[in-house]
């Protein structure tokens, strides 16, 4: 064993280094979703790169989509024999390098009401007053989920998330009969806009409503219409 173990160890270490290096290579994994590509953040990036290549944004997007699909398929084939080892060693690369700033971020709002009364905001990100369960909602793992819920391809996951949050809110507020979860989406302000307080207009997105059933138990969240935002209004 003294003779062969150093050689075996060297092979194992070399294989591990190759595996994690290949796993960390930039790839479109998780990004091949056309619904996400229609998000304003992605469209701004596509338009910027199309300009650099002297192409129309629509033509550039189609060509990039074809290239990304081909590259993604090849990358998956390369990683196929490595996946079992990654699972065994716990060395999966769960996310790739950030590719661009999120210029149209979402802000979570949770509100409740009794009957047909007015909505009362219970929680709003970055609010100093609407702070229901803020300690829980600001946990790192939950913040990661909230970020994902703001993208179209996580619609079903967002519905389940709102169901859980709505049930928790109804338990904490026995007089409320409905909980509304939604996101406010707007362009990040420029430094001048932030200094002047003239924030870019936004829109509501992903509205879900959780109702208290006749038995007092929260029902699964259902989609609801996104209310319009007055022209020029911003949160």
N, C-alpha and C positions, 0 to 999 in steps of 0.2 A: 504493500500500500504506500510505503514511503516513496517508492520509485514512481508510481503512476499517478498518485494524487495531485502533485503540483501541476502536472500536464492537464489532468482532468479539470482542475480548478481554473487554469488559464483558459480552457475552452469554454467553460461555463461563464466566466466573466466576460470574455470576448462576445459570446452569444448575447448576453444580457445588454451589453453596450450597443451592439448592432440593433437589437430589438427596440430598445427605448429611443434610439436615434431615429429609426424608421417611423416609429409611432409619433414622434414629435415633428416630423416633416410637415410643413404647411399643406393643407388639403381642404377641399370644399366640403368635407364631412359635416353634415348638419346644416349646410348652407344651400343645398339643392332643393329649394322650395320656392316655387314661383310666386306664391302668395306673399312670402317674406320679401321677395325682390321688389314688390310693388310698394313696400313701406317707404315713406319719404326719405328716411335716412339712407336707404340703399339707393334710391333713385338719384339722390344728390351725388353720391359717390360715383355711380355709373355715368352720370352726365359729365362729371369732372374728368373721368378717365377717357370718356369718348372724345372730349375736347382735346385731350393730349394726343390722342391717336388720329385726330382729324376725321372722326366718324360721326354720323348721326347717332344720338343716344339709343334709338330703337334698334338700329342695325348692330351697334356695338353690343347691346344686351343679348341679342339673339346669338351672335357669334361667341360671346363669352359663355353663354349657357351651354352651347355645343361643346366647347373646349373643356369646360368644367365637368360635364358629364363624362366625357371620354377619359379625362385625367382621373376623376373620382373612381371610375370603374377599374382602371389600371392600378390605382393605389390600393383599392380593396383587395385585388388579387394578390398584390405583393404582401399585404399584411395578413392574408388568410392563414398561412401556417404559423404566424406569430401570435395570433389572438389567443389560442389556448394557453400559451405560456404567460401572456399578460394577465389573464384571469387568475392563473395559478399563483403568480408572483405579486399580484395586486399592483402592477405597474402601468395600468391603462392610462393613457393621456386623455383625460376627460374633456379638456378644452384646448383649443389652439390659440396661437398668439392673436391678440386683438388686432383687427385689420383697419379699423376706422373709428372715429369718435361717433357716439350716438347723438346725432344732432336733433332728433325729434323724440326725446325720452317721454316716458309715461309716468304719471303720478297717481297712485292708488287713492281712491276715496271710498269709504264705507259709511253709509247713512242708514237711518232707520225711521220708521214712522208707525203710528198707531191708527188703524183704520184708514180713512182717506185724508188724514191730517197732513200737515207739511212735513217734509223730510228734514231730519236733524242730522247733521254731519257728526258721526262718532269718531272717525279717524280720517286724517288726511296727511299724507307724507309731508314732512317739514313744517307742519302746523304747530303752533305753540299752544293751541287751545283744543283742537280735535285730536285727543291723544289716547283714545280707547285702546287698550292692550298694546301700547306703543313698544313696551319692552319686548313683547313676544314678536311683533311684526318687524322689529329691527334686528332680530337675530340673523346672523350671517346666512345660514342655510335658507331661511324663509325669504330673506331679501333676494337671494339668488332665484328662488322660485317666482317671486313677484316680478322680477325683471323678465323672466321667460314668459310669464302670463301675458305680458304686453305685446307679444308677437302673434301674428295670425295662426301659425301652425301649432300653437299651444292652446287652441280654443277649447278643446275637450278637457284638458288639464285645468284650464282656468275655471270652467264650469264646476268641476269637482272642488277646486280650491275655494270658490265663492260659497259652495254648499257648506263646507266645513266652517268657514269664517262666519257665515250667516247663522249657522246653528249655535256657534259660540256666542255671537252677539245677542241672539234671542234668549239664550240662557242667562246672560248677564243683565238683560233688560226685559223683565217679565211683562211690562206693559206694552211693548212693541209687538206689532203683528207682521211687519215686513222689514227685510234688510235688503238694501241695494248696494251692489258692488260695481264699481266702474273705474275707468282710467281717464285722466285728462292728458291729452297728447298735444304738445306744442313744440315749436322750434326753440332750441336753446337761445337765450338772448345774447346779443353781442355785448362787449364791455360797455359801449355807449348806451345801449338800451337798458342794461342792468343799472347803470349809474342814474339814468334819467327816470327809471321806473316805467318806461314805455315798453311793455312786454309784447312779444309777438302773439297774435291771436291763436287759439287752439280749438280743439274739438273733443267731445266726449266719445269714448270708444269702449266696446266690450261690455255693455251694461248687462248685468245679471240681477235677478231678484229672487230672494228666498222668502217664502211665506210660512207663517206658523199654521199648521194644520188644525183641524177641529179637535184633535186629540192633544194639541199643545206641542206637538213635535215638529221640528223644522222639516219642510219639504225640500226635495232637490231643487237646486237653482235652475231657473229658466231664463232664456234670452229675453231681453226687453229692448224696446226702441231706444236708440241714443238720442237724447234731447239735443236740439240745436243750441249753439252758442251764439249770442248776439254779435253782430259784426263789430270787429275791433275789440271784443271783450277778451280779457286774459285773466288767469288766476295768479 
